[in-house]
Amino acid sequence: MVEHNYLKNLLRKSRFNRRLHNIGEPIWMFLFQVRAQTFNELNPGQEYILDSFPVPVCDNIRIDRCQIYNKEEYRGYIASKKRYCTTRKS
């Protein structure tokens, strides 16, 4: 859209980030409440699907410094990347 001049005065990524982080917490809370209310109205059955799969938290090189998931039970192996990492079930 920028190439065809549909958007003029487009913010750069860093300026957009600064403006985004300057939005106050009450505005964010209001937006999330409106979104939650809309979702609840569109989903009257309150049916959800929960999927559990390992989510990489930190690589094996940083496991010693990981303060949240530092037990052996959280260590996993990503076969596609051929590396070990700390994972948690989501």
N, CA, C and O atoms as CSV, one atom per row, in Angstrom:
chain,resi,resn,atom,element,x,y,z
A,1,MET,N,N,0.827,-1.196,0.000
A,1,MET,CA,C,0.000,0.000,0.000
A,1,MET,C,C,0.867,1.254,0.000
A,1,MET,O,O,0.477,2.286,-0.546
A,2,VAL,N,N,2.032,1.162,0.608
A,2,VAL,CA,C,2.938,2.313,0.625
A,2,VAL,C,C,3.485,2.567,-0.772
A,2,VAL,O,O,3.622,3.716,-1.191
A,3,GLU,N,N,3.799,1.487,-1.496
A,3,GLU,CA,C,4.351,1.629,-2.837
A,3,GLU,C,C,3.402,2.353,-3.778
A,3,GLU,O,O,3.849,3.061,-4.680
A,4,HIS,N,N,2.105,2.186,-3.582
A,4,HIS,CA,C,1.108,2.831,-4.437
A,4,HIS,C,C,0.600,4.146,-3.855
A,4,HIS,O,O,-0.363,4.727,-4.356
A,5,ASN,N,N,1.259,4.611,-2.790
A,5,ASN,CA,C,0.933,5.895,-2.139
A,5,ASN,C,C,-0.481,5.944,-1.580
A,5,ASN,O,O,-1.102,7.006,-1.532
A,6,TYR,N,N,-0.987,4.790,-1.158
A,6,TYR,CA,C,-2.267,4.790,-0.464
A,6,TYR,C,C,-2.099,5.267,0.973
A,6,TYR,O,O,-3.012,5.871,1.537
A,7,LEU,N,N,-0.955,5.004,1.561
A,7,LEU,CA,C,-0.660,5.432,2.924
A,7,LEU,C,C,0.460,6.461,2.884
A,7,LEU,O,O,1.583,6.159,2.481
A,8,LYS,N,N,0.148,7.650,3.295
A,8,LYS,CA,C,1.171,8.687,3.371
A,8,LYS,C,C,1.483,8.938,4.835
A,8,LYS,O,O,0.638,8.710,5.701
A,9,ASN,N,N,2.673,9.399,5.112
A,9,ASN,CA,C,3.119,9.684,6.484
A,9,ASN,C,C,3.039,8.443,7.369
A,9,ASN,O,O,2.622,8.521,8.524
A,10,LEU,N,N,3.437,7.310,6.824
A,10,LEU,CA,C,3.430,6.073,7.588
A,10,LEU,C,C,4.537,6.104,8.642
A,10,LEU,O,O,5.671,6.481,8.349
A,11,LEU,N,N,4.200,5.707,9.862
A,11,LEU,CA,C,5.178,5.707,10.947
A,11,LEU,C,C,6.189,4.596,10.753
A,11,LEU,O,O,5.864,3.518,10.257
A,12,ARG,N,N,7.423,4.876,11.152
A,12,ARG,CA,C,8.426,3.816,11.177
A,12,ARG,C,C,8.145,2.905,12.362
A,12,ARG,O,O,7.387,3.249,13.270
A,13,LYS,N,N,8.769,1.742,12.332
A,13,LYS,CA,C,8.508,0.737,13.367
A,13,LYS,C,C,8.845,1.270,14.759
A,13,LYS,O,O,8.073,1.058,15.694
A,14,SER,N,N,9.964,1.946,14.917
A,14,SER,CA,C,10.365,2.437,16.238
A,14,SER,C,C,9.408,3.515,16.751
A,14,SER,O,O,9.070,3.523,17.935
A,15,ARG,N,N,8.971,4.420,15.882
A,15,ARG,CA,C,8.028,5.470,16.297
A,15,ARG,C,C,6.689,4.852,16.662
A,15,ARG,O,O,6.060,5.269,17.635
A,16,PHE,N,N,6.241,3.851,15.887
A,16,PHE,CA,C,4.992,3.168,16.213
A,16,PHE,C,C,5.088,2.500,17.572
A,16,PHE,O,O,4.154,2.579,18.370
A,17,ASN,N,N,6.229,1.832,17.851
A,17,ASN,CA,C,6.437,1.186,19.148
A,17,ASN,C,C,6.366,2.190,20.287
A,17,ASN,O,O,5.741,1.922,21.313
A,18,ARG,N,N,6.997,3.334,20.116
A,18,ARG,CA,C,6.957,4.356,21.176
A,18,ARG,C,C,5.537,4.826,21.433
A,18,ARG,O,O,5.126,4.963,22.586
A,19,ARG,N,N,4.792,5.071,20.380
A,19,ARG,CA,C,3.406,5.519,20.560
A,19,ARG,C,C,2.547,4.426,21.184
A,19,ARG,O,O,1.681,4.704,22.014
A,20,LEU,N,N,2.786,3.196,20.785
A,20,LEU,CA,C,2.029,2.079,21.336
A,20,LEU,C,C,2.284,1.930,22.831
A,20,LEU,O,O,1.353,1.671,23.594
A,21,HIS,N,N,3.551,2.093,23.264
A,21,HIS,CA,C,3.884,1.949,24.674
A,21,HIS,C,C,3.467,3.157,25.509
A,21,HIS,O,O,3.471,3.081,26.738
A,22,ASN,N,N,3.114,4.251,24.880
A,22,ASN,CA,C,2.643,5.428,25.616
A,22,ASN,C,C,1.149,5.381,25.914
A,22,ASN,O,O,0.637,6.241,26.632
A,23,ILE,N,N,0.446,4.396,25.377
A,23,ILE,CA,C,-0.990,4.256,25.652
A,23,ILE,C,C,-1.151,3.812,27.103
A,23,ILE,O,O,-0.495,2.870,27.546
A,24,GLY,N,N,-2.010,4.483,27.827
A,24,GLY,CA,C,-2.188,4.221,29.252
A,24,GLY,C,C,-2.879,2.898,29.544
A,24,GLY,O,O,-3.583,2.348,28.697
A,25,GLU,N,N,-2.665,2.398,30.753
A,25,GLU,CA,C,-3.244,1.121,31.166
A,25,GLU,C,C,-4.772,1.147,31.186
A,25,GLU,O,O,-5.381,0.151,30.795
A,26,PRO,N,N,-5.432,2.234,31.619
A,26,PRO,CA,C,-6.904,2.227,31.594
A,26,PRO,C,C,-7.480,2.042,30.194
A,26,PRO,O,O,-8.522,1.408,30.032
A,27,ILE,N,N,-6.814,2.587,29.189
A,27,ILE,CA,C,-7.302,2.419,27.820
A,27,ILE,C,C,-7.159,0.969,27.383
A,27,ILE,O,O,-8.066,0.416,26.760
A,28,TRP,N,N,-6.006,0.338,27.710
A,28,TRP,CA,C,-5.814,-1.067,27.370
A,28,TRP,C,C,-6.854,-1.938,28.070
A,28,TRP,O,O,-7.414,-2.849,27.459
A,29,MET,N,N,-7.115,-1.661,29.352
A,29,MET,CA,C,-8.093,-2.451,30.091
A,29,MET,C,C,-9.478,-2.324,29.455
A,29,MET,O,O,-10.205,-3.310,29.336
A,30,PHE,N,N,-9.835,-1.113,29.052
A,30,PHE,CA,C,-11.120,-0.896,28.399
A,30,PHE,C,C,-11.205,-1.681,27.094
A,30,PHE,O,O,-12.216,-2.329,26.824
A,31,LEU,N,N,-10.146,-1.625,26.281
A,31,LEU,CA,C,-10.142,-2.338,25.012
A,31,LEU,C,C,-10.252,-3.849,25.208
A,31,LEU,O,O,-10.969,-4.517,24.463
A,32,PHE,N,N,-9.553,-4.391,26.198
A,32,PHE,CA,C,-9.632,-5.825,26.461
A,32,PHE,C,C,-11.010,-6.222,26.990
A,32,PHE,O,O,-11.501,-7.306,26.674
A,33,GLN,N,N,-11.638,-5.365,27.787
A,33,GLN,CA,C,-12.984,-5.663,28.288
A,33,GLN,C,C,-13.997,-5.670,27.149
A,33,GLN,O,O,-14.878,-6.529,27.099
A,34,VAL,N,N,-13.871,-4.712,26.237
A,34,VAL,CA,C,-14.780,-4.666,25.087
A,34,VAL,C,C,-14.581,-5.904,24.224
A,34,VAL,O,O,-15.545,-6.514,23.761
A,35,ARG,N,N,-13.316,-6.269,24.013
A,35,ARG,CA,C,-13.033,-7.462,23.203
A,35,ARG,C,C,-13.571,-8.725,23.879
A,35,ARG,O,O,-14.141,-9.586,23.208
A,36,ALA,N,N,-13.398,-8.846,25.185
A,36,ALA,CA,C,-13.897,-10.016,25.905
A,36,ALA,C,C,-15.415,-10.087,25.852
A,36,ALA,O,O,-15.984,-11.162,25.664
A,37,GLN,N,N,-16.064,-8.957,26.015
A,37,GLN,CA,C,-17.525,-8.930,25.979
A,37,GLN,C,C,-18.032,-9.322,24.589
A,37,GLN,O,O,-18.995,-10.079,24.465
A,38,THR,N,N,-17.382,-8.805,23.552
A,38,THR,CA,C,-17.768,-9.156,22.188
A,38,THR,C,C,-17.568,-10.645,21.934
A,38,THR,O,O,-18.422,-11.295,21.331
A,39,PHE,N,N,-16.446,-11.184,22.392
A,39,PHE,CA,C,-16.181,-12.614,22.212
A,39,PHE,C,C,-17.224,-13.451,22.936
A,39,PHE,O,O,-17.688,-14.457,22.400
A,40,ASN,N,N,-17.596,-13.053,24.141
A,40,ASN,CA,C,-18.595,-13.810,24.903
A,40,ASN,C,C,-19.962,-13.773,24.227
A,40,ASN,O,O,-20.709,-14.750,24.282
A,41,GLU,N,N,-20.288,-12.659,23.597
A,41,GLU,CA,C,-21.571,-12.565,22.893
A,41,GLU,C,C,-21.566,-13.414,21.627
A,41,GLU,O,O,-22.595,-13.980,21.256
A,42,LEU,N,N,-20.415,-13.508,20.961
A,42,LEU,CA,C,-20.330,-14.290,19.736
A,42,LEU,C,C,-20.151,-15.780,19.998
A,42,LEU,O,O,-20.301,-16.588,19.081
A,43,ASN,N,N,-19.833,-16.156,21.234
A,43,ASN,CA,C,-19.609,-17.547,21.602
A,43,ASN,C,C,-20.536,-17.909,22.764
A,43,ASN,O,O,-20.066,-18.103,23.885
A,44,PRO,N,N,-21.850,-18.005,22.513
A,44,PRO,CA,C,-22.790,-18.228,23.619
A,44,PRO,C,C,-22.637,-19.590,24.289
A,44,PRO,O,O,-22.993,-19.732,25.459
A,45,GLY,N,N,-22.124,-20.584,23.591
A,45,GLY,CA,C,-21.962,-21.915,24.170
A,45,GLY,C,C,-20.774,-22.014,25.099
A,45,GLY,O,O,-20.636,-23.001,25.822
A,46,GLN,N,N,-19.908,-21.007,25.094
A,46,GLN,CA,C,-18.705,-21.000,25.925
A,46,GLN,C,C,-17.879,-22.259,25.725
A,46,GLN,O,O,-17.408,-22.862,26.689
A,47,GLU,N,N,-17.705,-22.652,24.465
A,47,GLU,CA,C,-16.925,-23.830,24.145
A,47,GLU,C,C,-15.527,-23.411,23.726
A,47,GLU,O,O,-15.358,-22.505,22.910
A,48,TYR,N,N,-14.528,-24.075,24.290
A,48,TYR,CA,C,-13.142,-23.754,23.999
A,48,TYR,C,C,-12.390,-25.027,23.672
A,48,TYR,O,O,-12.766,-26.116,24.104
A,49,ILE,N,N,-11.335,-24.879,22.912
A,49,ILE,CA,C,-10.447,-26.003,22.610
A,49,ILE,C,C,-9.092,-25.674,23.211
A,49,ILE,O,O,-8.535,-24.603,22.971
A,50,LEU,N,N,-8.571,-26.602,23.990
A,50,LEU,CA,C,-7.270,-26.426,24.610
A,50,LEU,C,C,-6.323,-27.464,24.035
A,50,LEU,O,O,-6.573,-28.667,24.117
A,51,ASP,N,N,-5.245,-26.986,23.459
A,51,ASP,CA,C,-4.266,-27.876,22.861
A,51,ASP,C,C,-2.988,-27.778,23.675
A,51,ASP,O,O,-2.578,-26.679,24.049
A,52,SER,N,N,-2.360,-28.891,23.952
A,52,SER,CA,C,-1.106,-28.858,24.708
A,52,SER,C,C,0.023,-29.340,23.811
A,52,SER,O,O,-0.021,-30.440,23.262
A,53,PHE,N,N,1.024,-28.500,23.678
A,53,PHE,CA,C,2.214,-28.854,22.935
A,53,PHE,C,C,3.379,-28.107,23.564
A,53,PHE,O,O,3.176,-27.065,24.188
A,54,PRO,N,N,4.581,-28.613,23.414
A,54,PRO,CA,C,5.723,-27.951,24.048
A,54,PRO,C,C,6.032,-26.601,23.401
A,54,PRO,O,O,6.073,-26.480,22.177
A,55,VAL,N,N,6.243,-25.612,24.229
A,55,VAL,CA,C,6.602,-24.275,23.771
A,55,VAL,C,C,8.020,-24.000,24.244
A,55,VAL,O,O,8.274,-24.034,25.448
A,56,PRO,N,N,8.966,-23.725,23.323
A,56,PRO,CA,C,10.332,-23.467,23.762
A,56,PRO,C,C,10.418,-22.190,24.594
A,56,PRO,O,O,9.917,-21.144,24.180
A,57,VAL,N,N,11.041,-22.268,25.747
A,57,VAL,CA,C,11.180,-21.119,26.631
A,57,VAL,C,C,12.582,-20.554,26.550
A,57,VAL,O,O,12.758,-19.346,26.395
A,58,CYS,N,N,13.575,-21.412,26.654
A,58,CYS,CA,C,14.953,-20.950,26.485
A,58,CYS,C,C,15.809,-22.100,25.986
A,58,CYS,O,O,15.484,-23.269,26.192
A,59,ASP,N,N,16.912,-21.753,25.324
A,59,ASP,CA,C,17.801,-22.768,24.777
A,59,ASP,C,C,18.621,-23.418,25.877
A,59,ASP,O,O,18.714,-22.905,26.992
A,60,ASN,N,N,19.209,-24.545,25.548
A,60,ASN,CA,C,19.961,-25.334,26.513
A,60,ASN,C,C,21.143,-24.557,27.091
A,60,ASN,O,O,21.539,-24.790,28.233
A,61,ILE,N,N,21.698,-23.648,26.321
A,61,ILE,CA,C,22.860,-22.896,26.792
A,61,ILE,C,C,22.483,-21.947,27.935
A,61,ILE,O,O,23.338,-21.572,28.738
A,62,ARG,N,N,21.205,-21.558,28.006
A,62,ARG,CA,C,20.762,-20.623,29.039
A,62,ARG,C,C,19.951,-21.282,30.150
A,62,ARG,O,O,19.396,-20.583,30.998
A,63,ILE,N,N,19.871,-22.602,30.163
A,63,ILE,CA,C,19.033,-23.289,31.143
A,63,ILE,C,C,19.475,-22.989,32.577
A,63,ILE,O,O,18.636,-22.869,33.470
A,64,ASP,N,N,20.769,-22.868,32.799
A,64,ASP,CA,C,21.254,-22.580,34.157
A,64,ASP,C,C,20.767,-21.226,34.664
A,64,ASP,O,O,20.576,-21.045,35.867
A,65,ARG,N,N,20.567,-20.285,33.760
A,65,ARG,CA,C,20.122,-18.945,34.162
A,65,ARG,C,C,18.611,-18.795,34.147
A,65,ARG,O,O,18.089,-17.789,34.627
A,66,CYS,N,N,17.899,-19.776,33.606
A,66,CYS,CA,C,16.440,-19.718,33.548
A,66,CYS,C,C,15.890,-19.887,34.961
A,66,CYS,O,O,16.130,-20.911,35.601
A,67,GLN,N,N,15.157,-18.893,35.449
A,67,GLN,CA,C,14.707,-18.914,36.834
A,67,GLN,C,C,13.324,-19.524,36.999
A,67,GLN,O,O,12.967,-19.949,38.098
A,68,ILE,N,N,12.553,-19.576,35.946
A,68,ILE,CA,C,11.184,-20.075,36.073
A,68,ILE,C,C,11.122,-21.578,35.829
A,68,ILE,O,O,10.528,-22.312,36.619
A,69,TYR,N,N,11.730,-22.037,34.746
A,69,TYR,CA,C,11.668,-23.443,34.365
A,69,TYR,C,C,13.059,-24.045,34.459
A,69,TYR,O,O,13.690,-24.287,33.430
A,70,ASN,N,N,13.549,-24.291,35.655
A,70,ASN,CA,C,14.920,-24.765,35.810
A,70,ASN,C,C,15.004,-26.239,36.230
A,70,ASN,O,O,16.107,-26.736,36.459
A,71,LYS,N,N,13.911,-26.930,36.334
A,71,LYS,CA,C,13.941,-28.333,36.737
A,71,LYS,C,C,14.153,-29.231,35.524
A,71,LYS,O,O,13.921,-28.829,34.383
A,72,GLU,N,N,14.589,-30.432,35.790
A,72,GLU,CA,C,14.891,-31.396,34.726
A,72,GLU,C,C,13.639,-31.780,33.936
A,72,GLU,O,O,13.738,-32.114,32.756
A,73,GLU,N,N,12.474,-31.739,34.562
A,73,GLU,CA,C,11.243,-32.159,33.892
A,73,GLU,C,C,10.851,-31.223,32.747
A,73,GLU,O,O,10.050,-31.600,31.892
A,74,TYR,N,N,11.402,-30.012,32.721
A,74,TYR,CA,C,11.069,-29.050,31.675
A,74,TYR,C,C,11.995,-29.136,30.464
A,74,TYR,O,O,11.770,-28.449,29.467
A,75,ARG,N,N,13.023,-29.963,30.538
A,75,ARG,CA,C,13.957,-30.054,29.415
A,75,ARG,C,C,13.366,-30.918,28.317
A,75,ARG,O,O,12.786,-31.973,28.574
A,76,GLY,N,N,13.524,-30.451,27.092
A,76,GLY,CA,C,12.983,-31.182,25.953
A,76,GLY,C,C,13.915,-31.115,24.766
A,76,GLY,O,O,14.961,-30.467,24.814
A,77,TYR,N,N,13.531,-31.786,23.711
A,77,TYR,CA,C,14.342,-31.856,22.505
A,77,TYR,C,C,13.477,-31.486,21.315
A,77,TYR,O,O,12.392,-32.040,21.138
A,78,ILE,N,N,13.944,-30.559,20.503
A,78,ILE,CA,C,13.255,-30.184,19.280
A,78,ILE,C,C,13.930,-30.941,18.140
A,78,ILE,O,O,15.028,-30.580,17.715
A,79,ALA,N,N,13.279,-31.981,17.650
A,79,ALA,CA,C,13.903,-32.846,16.645
A,79,ALA,C,C,14.115,-32.118,15.324
A,79,ALA,O,O,15.128,-32.330,14.658
A,80,SER,N,N,13.177,-31.269,14.941
A,80,SER,CA,C,13.314,-30.587,13.656
A,80,SER,C,C,14.498,-29.630,13.639
A,80,SER,O,O,15.107,-29.413,12.592
A,81,LYS,N,N,14.824,-29.059,14.788
A,81,LYS,CA,C,15.964,-28.141,14.877
A,81,LYS,C,C,17.210,-28.808,15.432
A,81,LYS,O,O,18.283,-28.206,15.472
A,82,LYS,N,N,17.062,-30.066,15.865
A,82,LYS,CA,C,18.158,-30.855,16.418
A,82,LYS,C,C,18.847,-30.130,17.576
A,82,LYS,O,O,20.070,-29.991,17.593
A,83,ARG,N,N,18.055,-29.674,18.536
A,83,ARG,CA,C,18.625,-29.007,19.701
A,83,ARG,C,C,17.743,-29.227,20.920
A,83,ARG,O,O,16.543,-29.480,20.811
A,84,TYR,N,N,18.370,-29.123,22.076
A,84,TYR,CA,C,17.668,-29.234,23.344
A,84,TYR,C,C,17.223,-27.862,23.798
A,84,TYR,O,O,17.840,-26.856,23.450
A,85,CYS,N,N,16.161,-27.819,24.569
A,85,CYS,CA,C,15.677,-26.545,25.085
A,85,CYS,C,C,14.826,-26.803,26.320
A,85,CYS,O,O,14.485,-27.946,26.625
A,86,THR,N,N,14.495,-25.748,27.013
A,86,THR,CA,C,13.560,-25.813,28.122
A,86,THR,C,C,12.181,-25.564,27.566
A,86,THR,O,O,11.975,-24.587,26.845
A,87,THR,N,N,11.230,-26.423,27.883
A,87,THR,CA,C,9.874,-26.281,27.346
A,87,THR,C,C,8.877,-26.293,28.481
A,87,THR,O,O,9.168,-26.738,29.591
A,88,ARG,N,N,7.721,-25.805,28.181
A,88,ARG,CA,C,6.598,-25.914,29.101
A,88,ARG,C,C,5.395,-26.338,28.299
A,88,ARG,O,O,5.271,-26.005,27.120
A,89,LYS,N,N,4.518,-27.066,28.931
A,89,LYS,CA,C,3.290,-27.489,28.266
A,89,LYS,C,C,2.315,-26.337,28.310
A,89,LYS,O,O,2.076,-25.756,29.369
A,90,SER,N,N,1.736,-25.996,27.133
A,90,SER,CA,C,0.756,-24.906,27.111
A,90,SER,C,C,-0.639,-25.458,27.109
A,90,SER,O,O,-1.605,-24.695,27.092
